[in-house]
Amino acid sequence: MLKLDGATVRFRQRAALDAVDLEVADHETVCVLGPSGSGKSTLLRVVAGLQPLDAGRVLLGGADQAGVPVHKRGLGLMFQDHQLFPQRDVAGNVAFGLRMRGASRAEQAARVGELLDLVGLPGAQRRAVAALSGGEQQRVALARALAPSPRLLMLDEPLGQLDRTLRERLVVELRSLFGRLGTTVLAVTHDQGEAFALADRVVVMRDGRIAQTGTPLEVWQRPASEFVARFLGFENVVPATVTGTVAATPWGKVPVASGSPQGEARLLVRPGGVRLVPARDGLPCEVVSRTFRGNHVALRLRPGAGPLLEAECELSASPEPGDAVGVAFAAGGVVVLGEE
C-alpha cells in the first residue's frame, strides 16, 4: 500500500527525515513512535503531501506521489485537535469529504448513518459539535476521515487530548473497528501504550531515522538499543562484559540467554527479570520506594553497589520501603542490547 524509499527532508543543516525506508501493507496498522523532534510528524506530513521531499520517493499502491496534491492521494487524515467545522452539525462534518467527491444527498445520508453507527454515535446527525464531549468529537473526526473510504487512514496523535481512561477504552475500540473495516492505518503517537495496543507493527524513530521496527511484542521483549529501551521506560541498563551465558555487571554476575553477543555491551534487565529473595540469598538491597500498579507493585531498590534497580512483585508479596531484601536475576528478563 505505502512505501517510503530513501525519504529525506532537511531543515537547513538538520535532517528531519534521513533516508527513511518504510513499507505498510494492505490492511496493516503501523504506529510510529518517538520523542519530540524524532521525525515522526514529518514522516506523516510527507506521506500526506503536506511536506515536500528533498530526496527519495513516496509510493502509494506502487505509484510515485511526486507532484500529486493532498486531495488526490486518496488519504484520510485525523489530527489531535480533531479540526471539526464548528458551524456544521455532526452530519455536516462527517459528510464533508463525500460532498467534495460529488456524492448525492441520499448517498451522503446513508454513509453518514452507517459510520455514526460504527463509531458508537447512532442518531447523532443533528447534534452540534460544540455540545459533544472530547471522546464524541474524536469519534466524529474518525467518521469524517473514514467517510470517503480512503485507501490509507493517517492519524496524528489521535487520542492525545483525551483523559487516560477514555483513551484506553477508545484505543481498543479503534483496533476492533479497523479490523472489521480492513482499513490500512499509519498513526503517529508519543504514547507507547497507545501504539502497542493499536498496532500490528511499531516503528520507533530517533533523529530522523528508524531505530527499530517490529511487532509490539518483539519491540517490547527485545529492544534493539539502549535508546529504544529507555524510550520504552526501562531504567535497568548498565555496562556489562558478556562471557558465555554470564554477564559481569555493577550488580555482580547476571545470567544471559545462550547465544547472546559476547564482549563489552550494554545490558537491560527488565523489572520482571528481577526476583526478590531473602537478603542472605541474593544481592543485598534496600527498598527505596514502591508504587502500586493494579495487581502488582513497582519497586525501586538500592543495592550496596551499582545504580538503583527497578523490580516488580505481586501485591501480596510487596515489601515496605526501608526493608532489606535480596535480588536474583532471571536470564529470561535480561537483554544484551545492540549498538546505537
N, C-alpha and C positions, 0 to 999 in steps of 0.2 A: 504493500500500500504506500508506504513512505520510505524514502531513502535519502539520507544526507551523505554526500560524497565529498569529503575534504572541506566541509563548510567552515569558512573563515570570515570573521568580522573584526576589524580593528578600529579602535577609537584612539586616534593619534598613535602613540607608540605601544599601546596596550592591546593585546588580543583578547576580545571578549569571547570569541569562539576561535579555537586554534586547531584547524584541520580536523574537525569532528566528523567521524563516520558513525552512522546510526541507521538501523532499519527497524521499521514497525510493520508487523504482518497484519493481514486482514483479520479483523475480529479480536485483535490483541489490545490490552490495556497496558500502556507503558507510562510509568511515573518517573519524572526527572527530579532528582533531589540535589540539594547543595546549599551551602551557606550563601549569604548575600554577596553578590559580585562573582559568583562561580560561573555565570554564563547561562543559567537555565532559562531565564526570561528572554534573553537574546535569542536563544535557540527557538523558543516558541514564536517569537516575532519573525524570525527568518522563515519558518515554515508557513506562517500566515501571509507572508508577503509584505509585512509592515516594516521590515528591516532589510535593506539590500545586502548582498554578499560582496565581500572583497575578493573572495576566491571560493572555488568549489561549486557544488550544484545541489539543488533540492529537486527531487523527483517524486511525483505523485502518480501512482499507477503506471510507473515507467516513463512518464512524460516529464521532461525538464520544465521547471516552472519559471525559468528566466523570462522576465517581461510579462508574466501573467499577473494581472491585478488581483487584489484580495477577493473581490466579489465574484471572480470567475474560477476560483480554485476549488469550489465545492466543499468548503470547510464550515464547521460550526464552531463559534467562539463563545466562551463563557468566562467572564472575568470575576475577580474577587469582589468588586463592589456592585456586581450584577448589571449595572448600567441600564436599568429599565427606564422606559419612557413614562415620566410621571403624569403626563397629560392623557395617556391612554389607559384603559382598563386592562384587566388580565388578558382577555381575549385579543384586544388590540396589540398587546405586546407579543403574545405567542404567534399571532398571525403575520407579524411584520415581514419575515422572510418569504412567506407564501405570497403575500401581496406583491413583493418585489419580483417574484417569478411569474406573476400573471395568473395565479390560481383563482378560480371562480369563488364567489362567496359561499356557495354550497360546499366546495372542496375545503375552503378555509375553516368553515364551521365544523365540518366532520373531523378534520385533522386536529383542530384545537381541542375538541371534546375528547378525542382519543388520547391525546398527550396529557391533558389535565387528569384524566383517569389514571394514566400510567404513573404520573409523579405524585399521586395522592392528593389532588385538589379537584375532585369531581364537582361540577356545578359552579366553579369559581369564575366563570367567564366575565361577569359584570362587576366583579369586585374592583375597587380602586387599589392600585399598587401601594399607595401611601398607607392604606389600612392593614397591610399584610405584615406579619412578623418577619424577622430575618430569615428564618427557615422557609417560610412560604415564598418570600421573594427569591430565594435560591432555587426553589422548585420551578417557579415561573421562568426564571432565566434559563434553566436547563431545558424546559419545554420549548422555549423560543429557539434555543440553539439546535434542538433536535427536529424542529418542525419541517425544515426543508429536506430532511433525510440526508444529512451531509455524509460524504464518504469518510471523513475524518473529523472527530469531535475533539476540540482543543480546550483544555481547562487551565486557567491561570489562578492558582491559589483559590479554588472554587469554594472552600469551606472556611477560609481564613478569618472571616468576620463573625463566625458563629461561636457560641459557647461550647465547651468541650463535650458536654453530654449530648447536645444536639448534633455536633459534628460526628461523634462516634456512631450515632444512630443513622445519620444520613449516608455516611460512607458505606455502610453495609447495604443500604437501600440502593445506592448508586451501582455498586458491584452487581447486585442482582438484576437491576434494570439493564445494564449494559450487556449482561449475559443473555437476557431474554431477547434483546433487540439485535444482538450480534454487532454492536457498534464498535468501531475502531477508535481508540482513545489515546491521545497524548496529553498528559497532565503534568503541570509543574507545581511543586509544593516544597516548603521547607520543613514540613511536619512528617518525620519518618513513620510515625504510627499510622497516619492517614495513607501514606503511599503504600506501606506494607499491607494494609487491609484492602486497598483498592486494586493494586497492580497485579498483572501476570508477570511483569518484568520491571525491575527497578534499575535506574541509571543514576549513579552518583557522580556529580561533577565537581571539579576543582580547577580554578584559574583557567576556565575556558576549555578544559579537556575532560574526557571521561575517565574518572578514577577507577570505576568498577561498574560492571553490568551483570545482571543475573536475576534469577528468581528471588522473591523476597527471602525464602528460606536459605538459599545459597549465600546471599549477601549478609544475612544476619548471622548465620553459623560460621562463615569463613570470610571475614572482612579481608580485602586484598592488601591493605596497608594500614599503617598507624593512623593516617588521616581519616580513612573510612571508619576505622574502629572508634576513634574519638568523636567523629561526627555522629555516629550512632549512639553515643553516650557511654561508651565503655571507658573506664578510667584505669583499670589494672593493666597498664602497658609499661614494660620495663626492658632494659637491655639484657641480653642473655647470650650465653655461649652454648650451642646445642651440640651434644656428642651422643650419637646413637639415639636412644629414647629418653634421654635425660638432658635438661637444660639447667645450667648454673645461673642463678639469678640473685638479686639482692635479698630475696626471701629464702635463699637456700636452693636445694635441688628440687626441680619441678619436673614431673613426667610429661613427655610429649608423645604424640602418636608415632607409630612406626612409619618410616618413610618421610619424616619431616626434613626440611632443608637443614643442612649442617653448618656449623661455624657461628660467627657473630651474627646476631639477629635482634629483632625486636619481638617481644613475646606478649601476647594478650592472654590473660587469664580471665575468663568470663566469670561473673559473680556466681553463676550456677556451678562452676568448677572449683569453688572454694568451699570445703566441707569443715564444719565445726566438730572438733573432737575435744576430749579433756585436755587441759593445758599441758599436762605432762606428756601427752602422746603426739604433739604436733608443734608447729611454730607458735611460740607463746605470743599472744596478742591481748590488748585491752580493747573492750568495746567503747568506741568514742561516741557513737550515736546510732539511733535506729529510726527507720521511717516505715510506717505501716502502709502497705500497698495491697489492698484486697486481702487475699488469703495467704500472703507471705509478707515477710519483713526484710527490708534492705538495711544492711548493717555497714558501718564504717569502722574498721579495725586498725589499731595502731600496733604494728609488730615492734619487736625490740630493735630490728634493723630493717632498712628499706622503707619505701613510701607506704602511705596508708593503703589498705586493702578494702575493696568493696566485696560484700558477700551477701548471700540470700539464705533464708532459712524459713521453715514453717512457723506459722504464727504461734503454735502451741509450744515450740521449742526455742522461742526467742529469749536470748539473754538480756540483761539490763545494762544500760550504759554504766561503765565502770567495772563490769565483770571481767574476770580473766578467762580466756578461752584458748584453745589450741586450734591450729589450722592445718589441714592436709589438703593436697591438691589432686584433682581427678584429671587424668590425661584427656578425657573426652571434652573437658571445658577449656582446654589450652590450645591456642592457635599460634603457630610461628608465622609472623606477618611477612609479606613480600616487601620489596624495595619501593620507596616512594616514587 
